[in-house]
Amino acid sequence: MDDDGPFPEEPADTRTAIMRATYDALCKHGYADLTIQRIGEEFPKSKSLLYHHYEGKDDLLLEFLGYMLERFEEREAPADGAADPETRLRDFLDHTIPVPGEERNPDFLRALVELRAQAAHDEAYREQFTRTQERFHEHLADIVADGVETGAFRDVDPEQVASFLATVLSGAMFDRVTTDSDVAAAARAELHRYVDDCLLAEST
């Protein structure tokens, strides 16, 4: 697994090993062709553990989505000496919309879009993706609020800016996965222009 993936190290416990097996199987097979058996093929321990803890693939996938949100929160939590708000925001935009040559795992992104599509008719998936989107929004709003407080950004509404950015980022992700359009470079460039023209206290 590459260092940019969610499992750069070997799992140290059973739950993490199950989550990694789920990740690997999801990347290989996508949602439609995923089964507990195929997840078991990626799981180094007894396959009976999967059947003991999970009723089916959707039960396991919902926990997997919650686990991925935990990893996001751990990775994005501000550390002591964290970069300034502008750098944090630009890094987040670049990480979320990779241009060709920077994509870390397009197979997982495709599978994630498949999973999110389940939220259109499945309430459990809808609740999980709502939690994820709310945390995504909160993270962006926190960065913008820090920028306003430090004077790096103009006196904007962090919640409104976060809603705009999250919408564009989600749209770019869906377009990359579901169309042949090459939208990443243009979307990323326009978001950086938005930061320059609408957020920075002093335009660069």
C-alpha angles and dihedrals in degrees: 000000000000120000091249093058125094093255108045091150133050111271112261097199140033096256093053090046089054091048091050091048089051091050093049094046092046091052091050100043109018122221100293096054096037119116135171087249092057091048087051090056088063094044114095095202134062111315089216088075090067094051091044095055103032131049094205145333095287092054089053095043092053090055089046091056090050090050092051089052089053090052091049091052092049093048097045099041108120111254128208108281092017118176121271117277095258093054092045091051095046092046090051092050092049092047093049096046106037116187121224109296093029100068111121103193116355090174091064092046090054090049091048091055089050090052093048090052088063088066090072090075107008116079095200092056090044092055092048095049090045089057090048093049091047091053091046089052092046092053092053092045091051091054092048092046090052089051092051092047094050093045094245091115132042122258094278131150105262093203093053093046091048091052091052094047094045091051093051093045092050092047092050090050093052093046092050091052102037103037139043090237117122097222102147101087095044094045093048093047092051092049091053089048088052089053090049097045104031108026112031113091088220115032114233 
